Amino acid sequence: MLEVFTLYHPGLIRRAAVLTDKARMSQETYWAIYPTVMDVLSPQTERHLDGSLKQIVLDRGKAELPLFQLKEPRESVIIVNLALAESLLRRDFSGIQLVRLEQEQTI
């Protein structure tokens, strides 16, 4: 998955973590990604009474990167563009969930 991310977003900051299972005498490499944090929510975004996100609506002109994290103190939401989402879906990855988001309606 990291290869796909870096193909679409070469400047993505990432760090390797090697976890060791001494009982099985094996090591696995995992990657932590640190996407750019962006404030791209439209005023049309709906929130619950507690301030958490109900329906995310993106500001059409601000979302420029193919992969970024919302600047949202209550929740951790990573946004990918359509091309990256389709590329991820063509591969057999597990453990991710993609949800379609709305973009701001212009008059």
C-alpha positions, 0 to 999 in steps of 0.5 A, spaced: 500 500 500 505 504 501 508 503 494 501 506 491 501 512 496 508 514 494 506 513 487 501 518 487 504 522 493 511 522 492 513 527 498 509 523 503 512 523 510 513 515 512 517 512 517 518 504 518 517 500 524 520 493 525 516 489 530 519 483 533 516 476 535 521 473 539 517 467 540 516 465 533 523 468 531 520 473 526 520 480 524 515 484 520 516 491 517 510 496 518 509 503 515 507 509 519 504 515 514 504 522 516 499 526 511 499 533 510 494 536 515 489 541 511 483 545 512 479 543 507 472 543 510 466 547 506 461 551 511 456 546 508 459 540 512 454 538 517 456 536 525 453 533 530 451 537 537 457 534 540 461 537 534 463 531 531 463 530 523 456 528 521 457 529 513 463 531 510 463 536 505 470 538 502 471 545 499 472 544 492 478 549 491 482 547 497 483 539 496 489 539 492 493 533 494 492 526 492 492 524 500 491 528 506 488 528 513 483 533 515 484 538 520 479 536 525 481 536 533 475 530 534 477 525 529 482 522 524 480 522 517 484 521 511 482 523 504 484 520 498 482 523 491 478 518 486 484 516 482 488 514 488 482 510 491 481 507 484 488 504 484 487 502 492 481 498 490 484 494 484 489 491 489 487 486 494 488 490 500 484 489 507 483 493 513 481 500 509 474 503 508 473 508 503 467 512 503 465 517 498 465 524 500 461 530 497 464 536 494 461 543 495 456 545 491 457 552 487 452 556 484 
